[in-house]
Amino acid sequence: MRNFYDIRMKDTDSVTSHLNDFDALWFELQAQKMTMDNELKCVFLLCTLPISWDTFCSIVSNNARNGKLVYNDIC
């Protein structure tokens, strides 16, 4: 869980690489029987992005379908 909370993308990191790392940690948590819903996964992902992505995060959050974030939409 600590690794999941500590993951952060740097401006110089590849988005694809970051998503792969994030998903790997997510699957590890699921394998340990940690349950979190999809919307919480989305919030955690948005929180791992650098400050330079704040506009993206705001747009995604404000345009969520039916007021719910969907992980695949964010990706």
C-alpha positions in Angstrom: 0.0 0.0 0.0 2.9 2.3 0.8 4.3 1.9 -2.8 0.9 2.7 -4.2 0.6 5.9 -2.1 4.2 6.9 -3.0 4.0 6.5 -6.8 4.4 9.9 -8.6 4.9 10.7 -12.2 7.6 13.2 -13.1 7.3 15.6 -16.0 10.0 13.7 -17.8 8.4 10.3 -17.3 6.5 8.5 -20.0 2.8 8.5 -19.5 2.6 4.9 -20.7 5.3 3.8 -18.3 3.6 5.5 -15.4 0.2 3.9 -16.3 1.9 0.5 -16.4 3.6 1.1 -13.0 0.3 2.3 -11.6 -1.7 -0.6 -12.9 1.0 -3.1 -11.6 0.6 -1.7 -8.1 -3.2 -1.7 -8.4 -3.2 -5.4 -9.4 -0.8 -6.2 -6.5 -3.3 -4.6 -4.1 -6.2 -6.5 -5.6 -4.1 -9.7 -5.2 -3.8 -8.9 -1.5 -7.6 -8.6 -1.3 -7.6 -4.9 -1.0 -10.8 -3.6 -2.5 -11.3 -0.1 -3.8 -13.8 1.0 -6.4 -13.0 2.2 -9.9 -13.7 5.8 -9.0 -11.2 5.8 -6.2 -8.7 4.3 -8.6 -9.3 7.2 -10.8 -8.8 9.7 -8.0 -5.5 8.0 -7.0 -4.3 8.1 -10.6 -5.0 11.8 -11.0 -3.2 12.5 -7.7 -0.1 10.8 -9.0 0.2 13.2 -11.9 2.6 16.2 -11.8 1.4 19.7 -11.2 1.9 20.5 -14.8 -1.1 18.1 -15.5 -3.5 20.1 -13.2 -5.5 21.5 -16.2 -5.9 17.9 -17.5 -7.1 16.7 -14.1 -9.6 19.5 -13.8 -11.0 18.9 -17.3 -11.3 15.1 -16.7 -12.9 15.6 -13.3 -15.3 18.3 -14.5 -16.4 16.2 -17.5 -16.9 12.9 -15.9 -19.8 11.0 -17.4 -22.8 11.0 -15.1 -20.5 12.6 -12.4 -18.4 9.4 -12.1 -14.8 9.0 -13.2 -14.1 6.1 -15.4 -10.5 4.7 -15.5 -10.5 3.8 -19.2 -11.8 7.3 -20.1 -8.9 8.9 -18.2 -6.3 6.6 -19.8 
